[in-house]
Amino acid sequence: MCSRRAETLLTTRPKLLIATHNRGKLRELTELLGDIPYELVSLGDLGIHYDVDETGSTFEENATLKAETYCELAGLMTLADDSGLEVDALGGEPGVRSARYAGPDATDGERV
């Protein structure tokens, strides 16, 4: 029994949570990280539907908020990111508010 458990521990890869609900982003990150020695899991895999309030003033702050929150919820090492557009002619806008710049109910087409 003990040797079977040891064998399982040696062949089981640790899990890394990819903290996104965005299927496209999940697919991209899975492709980029496919060769690392971790089992990649998504928020959906874990049944986590919570959205983190992105209250940071930078992309890095928002990514950190997401990583820390989902790490606490899942109890797993977590990778999160945040991105957006910064347009010089708009003084760096929309920046961290890119997804909400056109309004809270805007469709992807309206955001473009």
N, C-alpha and C positions, 0 to 999 in steps of 0.2 A: 504494500500500500504506500509506504513512504517513498519508494523509488518511483512509483507512478506519479505521485504528486510532484516530485522533483523534476521529472521529465516534463510534466505539464508546465511547470514554472519556467523551465528553460526554453520551451518552444512557444510560449505565449508572449506575444509582443505587447508592450505597454500601450495604452490608449492615449491618443492625442485628440482633443476636441477641437474641431474647426467651428468657430463661433460665428455662424452666419445662417440666415434663413434664405439667402439669395442662392438659388440653384446654380446660376451661372458662375458666381464667385466660388461656390463649393466645388464645382467641376474643375475650374481653373486651378484652385489650390490643390486639389487631389492629384491632378496631372503633374503639377510642379513638385509635389512632395511624395510622389509615388514610390520613390526608392529609399525613403528613410525607414529605419527599423521600428516603426510605430504602426499600430492599427488606427487609421483615421476614422473618427466617428463624427457625425453631425448632430446639431441640435435636434433635428427631426428624428434621428436614430434613437435619441434618448427621451423623446417625447417632451422636449422643452420648447414651449411656445412663447415664452416671456420675451418681451422686447425691452432692451436697456434704453433708458432716456439718455440721449447723447448730449450731455450738458457741458462737455469740454469746449474750450475755445480753440483747440487745435486738433488735427487729425490724430496725432499721437495720444492726446488726452482721451479722446473718444475711444480709441482702440484699447487703451489701458482700462478704461471703465468697463468695456465689454469683456475683456479677458478676465479681469478680477471678478466681475459679477457671475459670469458663466462658470468660472472655476469653482466659486463657492457653491453654486447650484448643483453642479455635476460632480464635484470632487475629483476632477481630472485636470491634468495639465492642459492648458487652453491656448489656442492661437486665435487672435482676433485682429482685424484691421479696420481702417476707416479711410475713405478716400472721397474726393470730390473735385470740383473744378475751381480754379482761381484765375479769373480773367483780369489782366492788368488794366484794361480800359474801364473796368467796373471797380477799381480799387481793391482787387483781390476777391471780390464777391463772385459767386455765392459762397465759396469756401466750405466750411464745415456744414453749412446749411444747404448744400447743393440739392439734396433729395427733397427738401421742403421749400425751395426758393419760389416755385410756381404756386405754392399753396398746399395745404394739407391733403386735399382731395384730388390733386392733379394726377392725370394719367401719365404714363411714360411718354406718350406722344406729345402731350401738352408741356412736358418739362423740356422738350427739345425746342 
